[in-house]
């Protein structure tokens, strides 16, 4: 019976080897992409933004009225 089984699937060993090779290539590619991405290699560095930038962002989001924005911007210009 074992001989009959081998006759029915003579390329099963090659197919399984090919499947493992494809899986290895996919894993290697994913590792390469992770290493190449800046999120993995570059340490997280804080983004420094000026107070005026933050104020402008808040105004753009609608958190501040135009009057509040203009007054706060004027106040910040005095400090600098």
C-alpha positions as CSV (number, residue, x, y, z in Angstrom):
1,X,0.0,0.0,0.0
2,X,2.8,2.6,0.7
3,X,4.1,2.2,-2.9
4,X,0.6,2.9,-4.3
5,X,0.4,6.1,-2.2
6,X,3.7,7.3,-3.6
7,X,2.6,6.6,-7.1
8,X,-0.5,8.8,-6.6
9,X,1.4,11.8,-5.3
10,X,4.9,11.7,-6.7
11,X,5.4,15.5,-6.4
12,X,3.9,16.0,-3.0
13,X,7.4,16.4,-1.5
14,X,8.4,19.1,-4.1
15,X,5.0,20.9,-3.6
16,X,5.5,21.0,0.2
17,X,9.0,22.3,-0.2
18,X,7.8,24.9,-2.6
19,X,5.1,25.9,-0.2
20,X,7.6,26.4,2.6
21,X,9.9,28.3,0.3
22,X,7.1,30.7,-0.6
23,X,6.2,31.1,3.1
24,X,9.8,31.9,3.9
25,X,10.0,34.5,1.2
26,X,6.8,36.2,2.4
27,X,8.1,36.3,6.0
28,X,11.5,37.6,4.9
29,X,9.8,40.3,2.8
30,X,7.6,41.4,5.7
31,X,10.6,41.6,8.0
32,X,12.4,43.7,5.4
33,X,9.5,46.1,5.2
34,X,9.3,46.4,9.0
35,X,13.0,47.1,9.3
36,X,13.0,49.6,6.4
37,X,10.1,51.6,7.8
38,X,11.0,54.6,9.9
39,X,8.7,53.6,12.6
40,X,10.9,50.7,13.6
41,X,14.4,52.2,13.0
42,X,13.9,55.8,14.1
43,X,13.3,56.4,17.8
44,X,10.2,58.3,18.5
45,X,11.2,61.9,18.7
46,X,8.8,64.5,19.9
47,X,7.6,66.9,17.3
48,X,8.2,70.4,18.5
49,X,5.6,72.9,17.4
50,X,5.4,76.5,18.2
51,X,2.6,78.0,20.3
52,X,1.3,79.8,17.2
53,X,1.1,76.5,15.3
54,X,-0.9,74.9,18.0
55,X,-3.2,77.9,18.2
56,X,-3.7,77.8,14.4
57,X,-4.5,74.1,14.6
58,X,-7.1,74.7,17.3
59,X,-8.6,77.5,15.2
60,X,-8.7,75.3,12.2
61,X,-10.5,72.6,14.2
62,X,-13.1,75.1,15.2
63,X,-12.2,75.0,18.9
64,X,-11.7,78.8,18.9
65,X,-13.7,81.7,17.5
66,X,-12.0,84.2,15.3
67,X,-11.9,86.8,18.1
68,X,-10.4,84.3,20.5
69,X,-7.8,83.3,17.9
70,X,-6.8,86.8,17.1
71,X,-6.5,87.8,20.8
72,X,-4.5,84.8,21.7
73,X,-2.2,85.3,18.7
74,X,-1.7,88.9,19.6
75,X,-0.9,87.9,23.2
76,X,1.6,85.4,22.0
77,X,3.3,87.9,19.7
78,X,3.8,90.1,22.8
79,X,5.6,87.3,24.7
80,X,8.0,86.6,21.9
